[in-house]
Amino acid sequence: MIDVAQLRGITMFTNPLKQTFTQLSKDKRGNFAMMAAIVTPLLLAGGGVALDLANQTAMKTRFQAAADSVSLTVATRIANGDLTVANAEDFGEKLLLAQMTSDNSRFSDLKVLPEVNIQEIKSGGNTTWNVKVGGRVSQSTTPFSKLMGYDEMEVEIASTSTNSTISAQGALSMAVVVDVSGSMGWLVSEYSQPAEIALGINYVTLGYITDYLQVSKLNHKLSNQAIKKVINSYNYDKCDKVYYKKNKRKNFLRAISKPLWTDANTAYNYCVTPVNALDEYLDAGGKKNKLKNNLNLILPYLEDTKIEALRDATAELFNQLSAADKDKKYVRTGLSAYSSSVQGTTEMEWGTDAALLYTSKMTDGGGTSSTASMKWAYSKLESKNKTEANAHKAKSGQADPDKFIVFMTDGDNNYSSDNTATEAKCKQAEKDGITIYTVAFAAPPGGQALLRNCATSPENYYSPETASELIAAFSEIAKSSSEPLKTRLLN
């Protein structure tokens, strides 16, 4: 039988326990700590995942940029002949790896698996290179993502997203018209600031060298460039070999741009006179080297003839065009030199060889009449003359070449009727879609006015006063006119 008193005791014992639990459930103190203990791991895990997602986006962006850069670099190098298709894929993979691994510090345990594919396509005389760059890249995740079972995140860039095609764009025909009148034999400063030659130079030495060069040039007709080559490259022993050894003599004459059939005595004088001038100045203290250094500083500022400067400038023009069209498939050139009448022409042909050879042999003399040469230039390029269009279409498939006339003079026409006729021909050419560049080389106001009116735009008119400025003008014309020949990226 159950003792009622015992039951009462139990009841008395359980009532305080019940009250304790009841009070605890109603007590709000410490709830934040408990909730923090439960929620904090979840927040940290979420933050870790967010950080990994941000890293994944950054990695994808970086990989895409690197792939775009590599595709353009590879395609451009192939087009320029600096890289063959055979080794381009290996080059592209290594370049992509190099670009991505340079960012190792930004990513954790970065792994890159590059994929480069190159397809060569030939059509209509043109060659294009389809360069596709892509692959996979991965990095380690944060510890929180690892707890969730994700040790690594990976990004894949589809090769089609960096599809790049490089091809030659455009073709050109250029007729060059140059003035070789008597005034082109006049001297012109090579550089625009001759006062700079006195900086840091002993004036006695300066005067001595200047006097020597003037006498030497009169006696032997050596150009400043030839004197510089002799000073820098020859001594008495080498000059003796120039005299006695035929092969040495030919090499020497070629170096200073003199005829190879020049006799031994004259060649020896060409060689020994500048060397002798140095020896006359020799004494203790190594003044020979000082004199040579001074001479090298002075030479660029001394005067050469305008025709010599023109040879260098046209060579710059033609060499740049040749570099832009190594296979002679897109560039056609011709040249007409004039004084009182047309002195010589080279017909329009592929490349620049004939025009370049002619300009290297140009001589000055006579008056000035530009009309006939300008008529010749326009007749070669006018739209009704289909010769140029047909030649380009047959060679490269491009039947609408860009057409240019480069018109240079250093003076004014002897008769105003030539100014009128030449300017009329310029306007006719401009209406026919021909772009005209003009170069007034140390020219008087009349010559400047004619060429300013003939230029297609103010930007196409140049007025150099020195040899270096003339070369720079022709260089700029070459870059501007050949721009369509440059390769470009198509995405």
Salt bridges, closest charged atoms under 4 A:
ASP27 OD2 - ARG29 NH2 2.84
ASP90 OD2 - LYS94 NZ 3.25
ASP103 OD2 - ARG62 NE 2.33
ASP103 OD2 - ARG106 NH1 3.67
GLU115 OE2 - ARG136 NH1 3.90
GLU152 OE1 - LYS111 NZ 3.55
GLU154 OE2 - ARG136 NE 3.93
ASP283 OD2 - LYS287 NZ 3.85
ASP304 OD1 - LYS217 NZ 2.99
GLU347 OE1 - LYS380 NZ 2.72
ASP353 OD2 - LYS328 NZ 2.51
GLU388 OE1 - ARG332 NE 2.76
ASP410 OD2 - LYS306 NZ 3.08
